[in-house]
């Protein structure tokens, strides 16, 4: 039997990775802009990297919110699974293998917990 806290631990690990990944993306975007200062007026390199890095950081904040608040509730909210599925799809297309590798097991565990709650409510 799985420990009750595995989904929270996995989501916190994913959020930590997304914070680190977002910061690395933003910093590398600014370093790349400094190297390519002569064409920075034509290509919005830093703004794109800043946008992607900010998206990773916001996804990490969302995972922390889900892990600390929504999973501690008595009943799992119906919007958690669609949010996690959207995060998985976006992370897949961004080629963020670590985020996909942590979000998929967390989504499976949360869906199993939700199904168990639904079965307990019907009995």
N, CA, C and O atoms as a Tinker XYZ file with bonds, in Angstrom:
   492  protein
     1  N      0.842000   -1.187000    0.000000    73     2
     2  CA     0.000000    0.000000    0.000000    64     1     3
     3  C      0.880000    1.239000    0.000000    63     2     4     5
     4  O      1.888000    1.303000    0.703000    81     3
     5  N      0.489000    2.204000   -0.784000    73     3     6
     6  CA     1.269000    3.433000   -0.872000    64     5     7
     7  C      1.080000    4.289000    0.363000    63     6     8     9
     8  O      0.006000    4.317000    0.963000    81     7
     9  N      2.130000    4.975000    0.727000    73     7    10
    10  CA     2.050000    5.934000    1.814000    64     9    11
    11  C      1.084000    7.051000    1.417000    63    10    12    13
    12  O      0.994000    7.401000    0.241000    81    11
    13  N      0.378000    7.598000    2.367000    73    11    14
    14  CA    -0.615000    8.624000    2.065000    64    13    15
    15  C      0.008000    9.909000    1.547000    63    14    16    17
    16  O     -0.681000   10.714000    0.920000    81    15
    17  N      1.275000   10.117000    1.791000    73    15    18
    18  CA     1.910000   11.375000    1.430000    64    17    19
    19  C      2.724000   11.316000    0.136000    63    18    20    21
    20  O      3.382000   12.300000   -0.200000    81    19
    21  N      2.708000   10.209000   -0.600000    73    19    22
    22  CA     3.528000   10.109000   -1.798000    64    21    23
    23  C      3.160000   11.134000   -2.844000    63    22    24    25
    24  O      4.045000   11.698000   -3.488000    81    23
    25  N      1.881000   11.391000   -3.032000    73    23    26
    26  CA     1.478000   12.366000   -4.039000    64    25    27
    27  C      1.975000   13.761000   -3.672000    63    26    28    29
    28  O      2.402000   14.516000   -4.546000    81    27
    29  N      1.924000   14.106000   -2.393000    73    27    30
    30  CA     2.431000   15.409000   -1.968000    64    29    31
    31  C      3.941000   15.503000   -2.156000    63    30    32    33
    32  O      4.448000   16.524000   -2.621000    81    31
    33  N      4.655000   14.446000   -1.798000    73    31    34
    34  CA     6.108000   14.454000   -1.938000    64    33    35
    35  C      6.520000   14.570000   -3.401000    63    34    36    37
    36  O      7.458000   15.297000   -3.729000    81    35
    37  N      5.827000   13.862000   -4.272000    73    35    38
    38  CA     6.162000   13.916000   -5.697000    64    37    39
    39  C      5.852000   15.292000   -6.266000    63    38    40    41
    40  O      6.637000   15.819000   -7.055000    81    39
    41  N      4.721000   15.889000   -5.882000    73    39    42
    42  CA     4.382000   17.221000   -6.378000    64    41    43
    43  C      5.352000   18.279000   -5.852000    63    42    44    45
    44  O      5.687000   19.218000   -6.575000    81    43
    45  N      5.804000   18.142000   -4.612000    73    43    46
    46  CA     6.775000   19.099000   -4.080000    64    45    47
    47  C      8.111000   18.953000   -4.803000    63    46    48    49
    48  O      8.774000   19.951000   -5.085000    81    47
    49  N      8.512000   17.717000   -5.107000    73    47    50
    50  CA     9.743000   17.498000   -5.878000    64    49    51
    51  C      9.616000   18.088000   -7.278000    63    50    52    53
    52  O     10.566000   18.679000   -7.790000    81    51
    53  N      8.461000   17.933000   -7.893000    73    51    54
    54  CA     8.234000   18.502000   -9.219000    64    53    55
    55  C      8.246000   20.024000   -9.164000    63    54    56    57
    56  O      8.808000   20.672000  -10.047000    81    55
    57  N      7.630000   20.597000   -8.136000    73    55    58
    58  CA     7.621000   22.054000   -7.991000    64    57    59
    59  C      9.032000   22.594000   -7.800000    63    58    60    61
    60  O      9.381000   23.639000   -8.350000    81    59
    61  N      9.844000   21.884000   -7.022000    73    59    62
    62  CA    11.228000   22.300000   -6.822000    64    61    63
    63  C     11.992000   22.278000   -8.137000    63    62    64    65
    64  O     12.738000   23.207000   -8.447000    81    63
    65  N     11.802000   21.217000   -8.905000    73    63    66
    66  CA    12.458000   21.139000  -10.205000    64    65    67
    67  C     11.975000   22.261000  -11.119000    63    66    68    69
    68  O     12.781000   22.858000  -11.833000    81    67
    69  N     10.686000   22.557000  -11.112000    73    67    70
    70  CA    10.173000   23.604000  -11.990000    64    69    71
    71  C     10.697000   24.980000  -11.596000    63    70    72    73
    72  O     10.926000   25.818000  -12.468000    81    71
    73  N     10.894000   25.233000  -10.297000    73    71    74
    74  CA    11.511000   26.484000   -9.870000    64    73    75
    75  C     12.946000   26.582000  -10.396000    63    74    76    77
    76  O     13.351000   27.610000  -10.938000    81    75
    77  N     13.704000   25.499000  -10.228000    73    75    78
    78  CA    15.092000   25.491000  -10.690000    64    77    79
    79  C     15.153000   25.639000  -12.206000    63    78    80    81
    80  O     15.964000   26.407000  -12.724000    81    79
    81  N     14.305000   24.914000  -12.910000    73    79    82
    82  CA    14.272000   24.966000  -14.370000    64    81    83
    83  C     13.872000   26.352000  -14.861000    63    82    84    85
    84  O     14.435000   26.847000  -15.837000    81    83
    85  N     12.914000   26.979000  -14.202000    73    83    86
    86  CA    12.500000   28.326000  -14.581000    64    85    87
    87  C     13.601000   29.345000  -14.388000    63    86    88    89
    88  O     13.814000   30.206000  -15.241000    81    87
    89  N     14.299000   29.252000  -13.274000    73    87    90
    90  CA    15.406000   30.181000  -13.025000    64    89    91
    91  C     16.539000   29.979000  -14.027000    63    90    92    93
    92  O     17.110000   30.951000  -14.523000    81    91
    93  N     16.866000   28.722000  -14.326000    73    91    94
    94  CA    17.914000   28.446000  -15.310000    64    93    95
    95  C     17.515000   28.987000  -16.679000    63    94    96    97
    96  O     18.346000   29.559000  -17.386000    81    95
    97  N     16.261000   28.812000  -17.054000    73    95    98
    98  CA    15.787000   29.298000  -18.349000    64    97    99
    99  C     15.879000   30.813000  -18.437000    63    98   100   101
   100  O     16.309000   31.354000  -19.456000    81    99
   101  N     15.477000   31.502000  -17.370000    73    99   102
   102  CA    15.527000   32.963000  -17.376000    64   101   103
   103  C     16.971000   33.455000  -17.427000    63   102   104   105
   104  O     17.291000   34.358000  -18.200000    81   103
   105  N     17.844000   32.866000  -16.610000    73   103   106
   106  CA    19.247000   33.301000  -16.567000    64   105   107
   107  C     19.936000   33.032000  -17.903000    63   106   108   109
   108  O     20.661000   33.888000  -18.410000    81   107
   109  N     19.715000   31.853000  -18.473000    73   107   110
   110  CA    20.345000   31.559000  -19.763000    64   109   111
   111  C     19.797000   32.451000  -20.871000    63   110   112   113
   112  O     20.515000   32.770000  -21.819000    81   111
   113  N     18.550000   32.852000  -20.763000    73   111   114
   114  CA    17.991000   33.777000  -21.742000    64   113   115
   115  C     18.667000   35.134000  -21.679000    63   114   116   117
   116  O     18.944000   35.742000  -22.713000    81   115
   117  N     18.937000   35.618000  -20.457000    73   115   118
   118  CA    19.620000   36.900000  -20.331000    64   117   119
   119  C     21.081000   36.801000  -20.763000    63   118   120   121
   120  O     21.611000   37.734000  -21.367000    81   119
   121  N     21.736000   35.678000  -20.459000    73   119   122
   122  CA    23.118000   35.508000  -20.908000    64   121   123
   123  C     23.195000   35.429000  -22.423000    63   122   124   125
   124  O     24.122000   35.970000  -23.026000    81   123
   125  N     22.240000   34.767000  -23.038000    73   123   126
   126  CA    22.195000   34.664000  -24.487000    64   125   127
   127  C     21.937000   36.031000  -25.107000    63   126   128   129
   128  O     22.465000   36.341000  -26.175000    81   127
   129  N     21.125000   36.849000  -24.438000    73   127   130
   130  CA    20.847000   38.186000  -24.953000    64   129   131
   131  C     22.109000   39.036000  -24.914000    63   130   132   133
   132  O     22.336000   39.844000  -25.814000    81   131
   133  N     22.936000   38.866000  -23.883000    73   131   134
   134  CA    24.154000   39.657000  -23.782000    64   133   135
   135  C     25.151000   39.267000  -24.860000    63   134   136   137
   136  O     25.895000   40.119000  -25.346000    81   135
   137  N     25.181000   37.986000  -25.246000    73   135   138
   138  CA    26.086000   37.535000  -26.303000    64   137   139
   139  C     25.628000   38.040000  -27.666000    63   138   140   141
   140  O     26.451000   38.346000  -28.529000    81   139
   141  N     24.331000   38.126000  -27.855000    73   139   142
   142  CA    23.780000   38.499000  -29.151000    64   141   143
   143  C     23.202000   39.905000  -29.087000    63   142   144   145
   144  O     22.087000   40.131000  -29.557000    81   143
   145  N     23.931000   40.845000  -28.520000    73   143   146
   146  CA    23.405000   42.188000  -28.323000    64   145   147
   147  C     23.212000   42.938000  -29.634000    63   146   148   149
   148  O     22.400000   43.861000  -29.694000    81   147
   149  N     23.932000   42.568000  -30.677000    73   147   150
   150  CA    23.802000   43.291000  -31.935000    64   149   151
   151  C     22.498000   42.974000  -32.662000    63   150   152   153
   152  O     22.014000   43.805000  -33.430000    81   151
   153  N     21.914000   41.788000  -32.440000    73   151   154
   154  CA    20.657000   41.464000  -33.108000    64   153   155
   155  C     19.491000   41.366000  -32.125000    63   154   156   157
   156  O     18.415000   40.885000  -32.478000    81   155
   157  N     19.709000   41.825000  -30.890000    73   155   158
   158  CA    18.636000   41.694000  -29.905000    64   157   159
   159  C     17.437000   42.570000  -30.233000    63   158   160   161
   160  O     16.342000   42.334000  -29.721000    81   159
   161  N     17.629000   43.587000  -31.086000    73   159   162
   162  CA    16.500000   44.417000  -31.470000    64   161   163
   163  C     15.564000   43.717000  -32.428000    63   162   164   165
   164  O     14.392000   44.082000  -32.521000    81   163
   165  N     16.057000   42.712000  -33.149000    73   163   166
   166  CA    15.219000   42.036000  -34.126000    64   165   167
   167  C     14.622000   40.739000  -33.598000    63   166   168   169
   168  O     13.550000   40.326000  -34.042000    81   167
   169  N     15.303000   40.091000  -32.654000    73   167   170
   170  CA    14.807000   38.824000  -32.124000    64   169   171
   171  C     14.494000   38.971000  -30.638000    63   170   172   173
   172  O     15.378000   39.330000  -29.860000    81   171
   173  N     13.272000   38.704000  -30.233000    73   171   174
   174  CA    12.936000   38.815000  -28.795000    64   173   175
   175  C     13.354000   37.575000  -28.012000    63   174   176   177
   176  O     12.513000   36.878000  -27.445000    81   175
   177  N     14.657000   37.303000  -27.984000    73   175   178
   178  CA    15.169000   36.087000  -27.343000    64   177   179
   179  C     14.911000   36.123000  -25.844000    63   178   180   181
   180  O     14.398000   35.163000  -25.269000    81   179
   181  N     15.268000   37.234000  -25.219000    73   179   182
   182  CA    15.162000   37.290000  -23.762000    64   181   183
   183  C     13.704000   37.282000  -23.315000    63   182   184   185
   184  O     13.384000   36.698000  -22.280000    81   183
   185  N     12.819000   37.914000  -24.072000    73   183   186
   186  CA    11.426000   37.927000  -23.644000    64   185   187
   187  C     10.797000   36.539000  -23.774000    63   186   188   189
   188  O      9.966000   36.165000  -22.947000    81   187
   189  N     11.177000   35.773000  -24.792000    73   187   190
   190  CA    10.654000   34.420000  -24.930000    64   189   191
   191  C     11.162000   33.522000  -23.810000    63   190   192   193
   192  O     10.387000   32.778000  -23.209000    81   191
   193  N     12.454000   33.588000  -23.528000    73   191   194
   194  CA    13.003000   32.771000  -22.444000    64   193   195
   195  C     12.446000   33.204000  -21.102000    63   194   196   197
   196  O     12.193000   32.367000  -20.235000    81   195
   197  N     12.251000   34.497000  -20.924000    73   195   198
   198  CA    11.645000   34.973000  -19.687000    64   197   199
   199  C     10.216000   34.476000  -19.542000    63   198   200   201
   200  O      9.784000   34.139000  -18.439000    81   199
   201  N      9.485000   34.430000  -20.640000    73   199   202
   202  CA     8.107000   33.942000  -20.614000    64   201   203
   203  C      8.057000   32.456000  -20.279000    63   202   204   205
   204  O      7.241000   32.030000  -19.462000    81   203
   205  N      8.918000   31.671000  -20.901000    73   203   206
   206  CA     8.937000   30.229000  -20.633000    64   205   207
   207  C      9.396000   29.961000  -19.203000    63   206   208   209
   208  O      8.830000   29.106000  -18.521000    81   207
   209  N     10.410000   30.680000  -18.748000    73   207   210
   210  CA    10.880000   30.512000  -17.373000    64   209   211
   211  C      9.821000   30.896000  -16.364000    63   210   212   213
   212  O      9.657000   30.221000  -15.348000    81   211
   213  N      9.100000   31.971000  -16.628000    73   211   214
   214  CA     8.011000   32.377000  -15.745000    64   213   215
   215  C      6.889000   31.350000  -15.748000    63   214   216   217
   216  O      6.257000   31.113000  -14.718000    81   215
   217  N      6.639000   30.740000  -16.907000    73   215   218
   218  CA     5.627000   29.692000  -16.987000    64   217   219
   219  C      6.016000   28.493000  -16.121000    63   218   220   221
   220  O      5.168000   27.912000  -15.445000    81   219
   221  N      7.299000   28.123000  -16.143000    73   219   222
   222  CA     7.760000   27.022000  -15.290000    64   221   223
   223  C      7.608000   27.368000  -13.815000    63   222   224   225
   224  O      7.187000   26.528000  -13.020000    81   223
   225  N      7.949000   28.601000  -13.444000    73   223   226
   226  CA     7.838000   29.006000  -12.041000    64   225   227
   227  C      6.377000   29.019000  -11.606000    63   226   228   229
   228  O      6.067000   28.591000  -10.495000    81   227
   229  N      5.477000   29.498000  -12.454000    73   227   230
   230  CA     4.045000   29.497000  -12.116000    64   229   231
   231  C      3.497000   28.076000  -12.023000    63   230   232   233
   232  O      2.629000   27.801000  -11.194000    81   231
   233  N      3.991000   27.181000  -12.855000    73   231   234
   234  CA     3.578000   25.777000  -12.752000    64   233   235
   235  C      4.064000   25.183000  -11.432000    63   234   236   237
   236  O      3.352000   24.397000  -10.807000    81   235
   237  N      5.267000   25.553000  -11.006000    73   235   238
   238  CA     5.764000   25.098000   -9.712000    64   237   239
   239  C      4.933000   25.634000   -8.561000    63   238   240   241
   240  O      4.662000   24.916000   -7.599000    81   239
   241  N      4.524000   26.899000   -8.655000    73   239   242
   242  CA     3.645000   27.468000   -7.623000    64   241   243
   243  C      2.297000   26.763000   -7.594000    63   242   244   245
   244  O      1.733000   26.538000   -6.523000    81   243
   245  N      1.782000   26.417000   -8.765000    73   243   246
   246  CA     0.519000   25.692000   -8.836000    64   245   247
   247  C      0.658000   24.321000   -8.177000    63   246   248   249
   248  O     -0.236000   23.887000   -7.450000    81   247
   249  N      1.765000   23.646000   -8.426000    73   247   250
   250  CA     1.977000   22.332000   -7.812000    64   249   251
   251  C      2.119000   22.438000   -6.299000    63   250   252   253
   252  O      1.615000   21.584000   -5.570000    81   251
   253  N      2.800000   23.477000   -5.819000    73   251   254
   254  CA     2.898000   23.679000   -4.371000    64   253   255
   255  C      1.535000   23.946000   -3.759000    63   254   256   257
   256  O      1.229000   23.439000   -2.680000    81   255
   257  N      0.707000   24.741000   -4.442000    73   255   258
   258  CA    -0.644000   25.023000   -3.962000    64   257   259
   259  C     -1.475000   23.756000   -3.910000    63   258   260   261
   260  O     -2.195000   23.524000   -2.939000    81   259
   261  N     -1.382000   22.939000   -4.937000    73   259   262
   262  CA    -2.119000   21.674000   -4.952000    64   261   263
   263  C     -1.629000   20.763000   -3.830000    63   262   264   265
   264  O     -2.434000   20.152000   -3.128000    81   263
   265  N     -0.303000   20.672000   -3.661000    73   263   266
   266  CA     0.253000   19.747000   -2.671000    64   265   267
   267  C     -0.068000   20.175000   -1.246000    63   266   268   269
   268  O     -0.405000   19.337000   -0.410000    81   267
   269  N      0.031000   21.454000   -0.964000    73   267   270
   270  CA    -0.121000   21.888000    0.424000    64   269   271
   271  C     -1.558000   22.202000    0.814000    63   270   272   273
   272  O     -1.927000   22.051000    1.979000    81   271
   273  N     -2.370000   22.635000   -0.136000    73   271   274
   274  CA    -3.730000   23.032000    0.241000    64   273   275
   275  C     -4.786000   22.040000   -0.218000    63   274   276   277
   276  O     -5.545000   21.516000    0.598000    81   275
   277  N     -4.840000   21.779000   -1.519000    73   275   278
   278  CA    -5.948000   20.992000   -2.049000    64   277   279
   279  C     -5.867000   19.522000   -1.671000    63   278   280   281
   280  O     -6.906000   18.893000   -1.474000    81   279
   281  N     -4.665000   18.948000   -1.561000    73   279   282
   282  CA    -4.562000   17.542000   -1.194000    64   281   283
   283  C     -4.742000   17.316000    0.305000    63   282   284   285
   284  O     -4.943000   16.181000    0.739000    81   283
   285  N     -4.670000   18.383000    1.099000    73   283   286
   286  CA    -4.905000   18.231000    2.535000    64   285   287
   287  C     -6.392000   18.325000    2.878000    63   286   288   289
   288  O     -6.779000   18.095000    4.023000    81   287
   289  N     -7.221000   18.659000    1.899000    73   287   290
   290  CA    -8.668000   18.704000    2.119000    64   289   291
   291  C     -9.206000   17.285000    2.260000    63   290   292   293
   292  O     -8.552000   16.316000    1.875000    81   291
   293  N    -10.406000   17.181000    2.819000    73   291   294
   294  CA   -11.014000   15.859000    3.021000    64   293   295
   295  C    -11.356000   15.198000    1.690000    63   294   296   297
   296  O    -11.163000   13.995000    1.513000    81   295
   297  N    -11.863000   15.996000    0.763000    73   295   298
   298  CA   -12.240000   15.463000   -0.550000    64   297   299
   299  C    -11.414000   16.154000   -1.625000    63   298   300   301
   300  O    -11.215000   17.368000   -1.580000    81   299
   301  N    -10.938000   15.382000   -2.585000    73   299   302
   302  CA   -10.097000   15.928000   -3.653000    64   301   303
   303  C    -10.972000   16.714000   -4.620000    63   302   304   305
   304  O    -12.020000   16.238000   -5.056000    81   303
   305  N    -10.529000   17.917000   -4.946000    73   303   306
   306  CA   -11.257000   18.813000   -5.839000    64   305   307
   307  C    -11.294000   18.235000   -7.257000    63   306   308   309
   308  O    -10.362000   17.552000   -7.681000    81   307
   309  N    -12.374000   18.515000   -7.980000    73   307   310
   310  CA   -12.529000   17.962000   -9.326000    64   309   311
   311  C    -11.624000   18.641000  -10.355000    63   310   312   313
   312  O    -11.445000   18.103000  -11.448000    81   311
   313  N    -11.049000   19.802000  -10.043000    73   311   314
   314  CA   -10.229000   20.535000  -10.998000    64   313   315
   315  C     -8.753000   20.183000  -10.905000    63   314   316   317
   316  O     -7.960000   20.672000  -11.710000    81   315
   317  N     -8.362000   19.354000   -9.953000    73   315   318
   318  CA    -6.943000   19.019000   -9.811000    64   317   319
   319  C     -6.462000   18.172000  -10.993000    63   318   320   321
   320  O     -5.398000   18.444000  -11.552000    81   319
   321  N     -7.221000   17.167000  -11.373000    73   319   322
   322  CA    -6.789000   16.298000  -12.468000    64   321   323
   323  C     -6.664000   17.027000  -13.812000    63   322   324   325
   324  O     -5.660000   16.842000  -14.500000    81   323
   325  N     -7.654000   17.855000  -14.213000    73   323   326
   326  CA    -7.448000   18.583000  -15.480000    64   325   327
   327  C     -6.244000   19.516000  -15.449000    63   326   328   329
   328  O     -5.558000   19.671000  -16.459000    81   327
   329  N     -5.980000   20.139000  -14.305000    73   327   330
   330  CA    -4.809000   21.019000  -14.199000    64   329   331
   331  C     -3.528000   20.210000  -14.354000    63   330   332   333
   332  O     -2.610000   20.634000  -15.056000    81   331
   333  N     -3.458000   19.050000  -13.708000    73   331   334
   334  CA    -2.263000   18.214000  -13.825000    64   333   335
   335  C     -2.087000   17.674000  -15.241000    63   334   336   337
   336  O     -0.962000   17.586000  -15.733000    81   335
   337  N     -3.182000   17.314000  -15.899000    73   335   338
   338  CA    -3.084000   16.812000  -17.275000    64   337   339
   339  C     -2.589000   17.919000  -18.212000    63   338   340   341
   340  O     -1.772000   17.658000  -19.096000    81   339
   341  N     -3.072000   19.147000  -18.027000    73   339   342
   342  CA    -2.602000   20.269000  -18.844000    64   341   343
   343  C     -1.116000   20.519000  -18.591000    63   342   344   345
   344  O     -0.359000   20.773000  -19.528000    81   343
   345  N     -0.700000   20.447000  -17.327000    73   343   346
   346  CA     0.726000   20.613000  -17.010000    64   345   347
   347  C      1.567000   19.516000  -17.644000    63   346   348   349
   348  O      2.667000   19.782000  -18.131000    81   347
   349  N      1.063000   18.291000  -17.644000    73   347   350
   350  CA     1.800000   17.173000  -18.254000    64   349   351
   351  C      1.965000   17.408000  -19.751000    63   350   352   353
   352  O      3.048000   17.195000  -20.297000    81   351
   353  N      0.909000   17.839000  -20.412000    73   351   354
   354  CA     0.973000   18.073000  -21.862000    64   353   355
   355  C      1.939000   19.204000  -22.188000    63   354   356   357
   356  O      2.740000   19.086000  -23.115000    81   355
   357  N      1.871000   20.299000  -21.435000    73   355   358
   358  CA     2.769000   21.426000  -21.686000    64   357   359
   359  C      4.210000   21.026000  -21.404000    63   358   360   361
   360  O      5.109000   21.385000  -22.165000    81   359
   361  N      4.444000   20.289000  -20.322000    73   359   362
   362  CA     5.806000   19.843000  -20.004000    64   361   363
   363  C      6.321000   18.879000  -21.060000    63   362   364   365
   364  O      7.509000   18.883000  -21.380000    81   363
   365  N      5.439000   18.059000  -21.598000    73   363   366
   366  CA     5.848000   17.130000  -22.660000    64   365   367
   367  C      6.302000   17.891000  -23.898000    63   366   368   369
   368  O      7.330000   17.560000  -24.487000    81   367
   369  N      5.538000   18.910000  -24.296000    73   367   370
   370  CA     5.905000   19.670000  -25.488000    64   369   371
   371  C      7.107000   20.574000  -25.254000    63   370   372   373
   372  O      7.788000   20.949000  -26.208000    81   371
   373  N      7.380000   20.930000  -24.004000    73   371   374
   374  CA     8.597000   21.691000  -23.678000    64   373   375
   375  C      9.792000   20.776000  -23.477000    63   374   376   377
   376  O     10.892000   21.251000  -23.194000    81   375
   377  N      9.594000   19.471000  -23.619000    73   375   378
   378  CA    10.629000   18.445000  -23.444000    64   377   379
   379  C     11.220000   18.470000  -22.043000    63   378   380   381
   380  O     12.422000   18.274000  -21.864000    81   379
   381  N     10.377000   18.709000  -21.058000    73   379   382
   382  CA    10.794000   18.701000  -19.656000    64   381   383
   383  C     10.523000   17.306000  -19.106000    63   382   384   385
   384  O      9.469000   17.045000  -18.525000    81   383
   385  N     11.487000   16.417000  -19.300000    73   383   386
   386  CA    11.320000   15.006000  -18.976000    64   385   387
   387  C     11.142000   14.794000  -17.472000    63   386   388   389
   388  O     10.364000   13.938000  -17.052000    81   387
   389  N     11.855000   15.566000  -16.671000    73   387   390
   390  CA    11.769000   15.394000  -15.220000    64   389   391
   391  C     10.380000   15.775000  -14.717000    63   390   392   393
   392  O      9.822000   15.088000  -13.861000    81   391
   393  N      9.818000   16.861000  -15.239000    73   391   394
   394  CA     8.475000   17.264000  -14.820000    64   393   395
   395  C      7.441000   16.229000  -15.253000    63   394   396   397
   396  O      6.540000   15.899000  -14.483000    81   395
   397  N      7.559000   15.723000  -16.456000    73   395   398
   398  CA     6.626000   14.692000  -16.919000    64   397   399
   399  C      6.783000   13.433000  -16.080000    63   398   400   401
   400  O      5.796000   12.794000  -15.716000    81   399
   401  N      8.034000   13.077000  -15.772000    73   399   402
   402  CA     8.296000   11.882000  -14.976000    64   401   403
   403  C      7.804000   11.973000  -13.542000    63   402   404   405
   404  O      7.590000   10.944000  -12.901000    81   403
   405  N      7.623000   13.166000  -13.030000    73   403   406
   406  CA     7.078000   13.313000  -11.678000    64   405   407
   407  C      5.580000   13.609000  -11.674000    63   406   408   409
   408  O      4.874000   13.223000  -10.742000    81   407
   409  N      5.098000   14.286000  -12.703000    73   407   410
   410  CA     3.677000   14.619000  -12.737000    64   409   411
   411  C      2.790000   13.416000  -13.085000    63   410   412   413
   412  O      1.677000   13.298000  -12.572000    81   411
   413  N      3.273000   12.538000  -13.943000    73   411   414
   414  CA     2.464000   11.379000  -14.332000    64   413   415
   415  C      2.181000   10.463000  -13.141000    63   414   416   417
   416  O      1.023000   10.098000  -12.939000    81   415
   417  N      3.190000   10.068000  -12.335000    73   415   418
   418  CA     2.863000    9.243000  -11.162000    64   417   419
   419  C      1.980000    9.974000  -10.151000    63   418   420   421
   420  O      1.104000    9.367000   -9.534000    81   419
   421  N      2.213000   11.278000   -9.982000    73   419   422
   422  CA     1.370000   12.040000   -9.050000    64   421   423
   423  C     -0.076000   12.058000   -9.531000    63   422   424   425
   424  O     -0.998000   11.913000   -8.728000    81   423
   425  N     -0.281000   12.236000  -10.832000    73   423   426
   426  CA    -1.646000   12.244000  -11.372000    64   425   427
   427  C     -2.297000   10.870000  -11.218000    63   426   428   429
   428  O     -3.489000   10.781000  -10.923000    81   427
   429  N     -1.533000    9.808000  -11.414000    73   427   430
   430  CA    -2.085000    8.459000  -11.256000    64   429   431
   431  C     -2.485000    8.216000   -9.802000    63   430   432   433
   432  O     -3.569000    7.696000   -9.537000    81   431
   433  N     -1.620000    8.587000   -8.863000    73   431   434
   434  CA    -1.934000    8.385000   -7.446000    64   433   435
   435  C     -3.149000    9.202000   -7.033000    63   434   436   437
   436  O     -4.011000    8.710000   -6.305000    81   435
   437  N     -3.222000   10.453000   -7.497000    73   435   438
   438  CA    -4.364000   11.302000   -7.140000    64   437   439
   439  C     -5.648000   10.760000   -7.752000    63   438   440   441
   440  O     -6.697000   10.795000   -7.109000    81   439
   441  N     -5.586000   10.256000   -8.991000    73   439   442
   442  CA    -6.796000    9.703000   -9.598000    64   441   443
   443  C     -7.256000    8.440000   -8.863000    63   442   444   445
   444  O     -8.457000    8.210000   -8.722000    81   443
   445  N     -6.312000    7.627000   -8.398000    73   443   446
   446  CA    -6.687000    6.445000   -7.620000    64   445   447
   447  C     -7.306000    6.837000   -6.279000    63   446   448   449
   448  O     -8.262000    6.207000   -5.827000    81   447
   449  N     -6.769000    7.865000   -5.651000    73   447   450
   450  CA    -7.355000    8.343000   -4.393000    64   449   451
   451  C     -8.765000    8.886000   -4.621000    63   450   452   453
   452  O     -9.665000    8.668000   -3.811000    81   451
   453  N     -8.941000    9.594000   -5.732000    73   451   454
   454  CA   -10.260000   10.147000   -6.034000    64   453   455
   455  C    -11.262000    9.033000   -6.305000    63   454   456   457
   456  O    -12.414000    9.114000   -5.879000    81   455
   457  N    -10.824000    7.987000   -7.015000    73   455   458
   458  CA   -11.714000    6.857000   -7.281000    64   457   459
   459  C    -12.065000    6.139000   -5.986000    63   458   460   461
   460  O    -13.207000    5.723000   -5.795000    81   459
   461  N    -11.088000    5.992000   -5.095000    73   459   462
   462  CA   -11.353000    5.369000   -3.795000    64   461   463
   463  C    -12.357000    6.204000   -2.988000    63   462   464   465
   464  O    -13.233000    5.648000   -2.326000    81   463
   465  N    -12.232000    7.517000   -3.040000    73   463   466
   466  CA   -13.192000    8.379000   -2.336000    64   465   467
   467  C    -14.586000    8.250000   -2.935000    63   466   468   469
   468  O    -15.578000    8.216000   -2.208000    81   467
   469  N    -14.658000    8.178000   -4.250000    73   467   470
   470  CA   -15.952000    8.036000   -4.919000    64   469   471
   471  C    -16.610000    6.713000   -4.556000    63   470   472   473
   472  O    -17.819000    6.662000   -4.331000    81   471
   473  N    -15.821000    5.642000   -4.499000    73   471   474
   474  CA   -16.370000    4.338000   -4.103000    64   473   475
   475  C    -16.807000    4.324000   -2.635000    63   474   476   477
   476  O    -17.808000    3.696000   -2.292000    81   475
   477  N    -16.070000    5.006000   -1.785000    73   475   478
   478  CA   -16.439000    5.069000   -0.364000    64   477   479
   479  C    -17.712000    5.885000   -0.169000    63   478   480   481
   480  O    -18.494000    5.596000    0.737000    81   479
   481  N    -17.930000    6.888000   -0.995000    73   479   482
   482  CA   -19.121000    7.723000   -0.884000    64   481   483
   483  C    -20.368000    6.985000   -1.361000    63   482   484   485
   484  O    -21.466000    7.249000   -0.870000    81   483
   485  N    -20.215000    6.055000   -2.321000    73   483   486
   486  CA   -21.379000    5.335000   -2.819000    64   485   487
   487  C    -21.804000    4.206000   -1.909000    63   486   488   489
   488  O    -22.954000    3.773000   -1.962000    81   487
   489  N    -20.900000    3.719000   -1.075000    73   487   490
   490  CA   -21.239000    2.606000   -0.188000    64   489   491
   491  C    -21.842000    3.057000    1.109000    63   490   492
   492  O    -22.177000    2.229000    1.955000    81   491
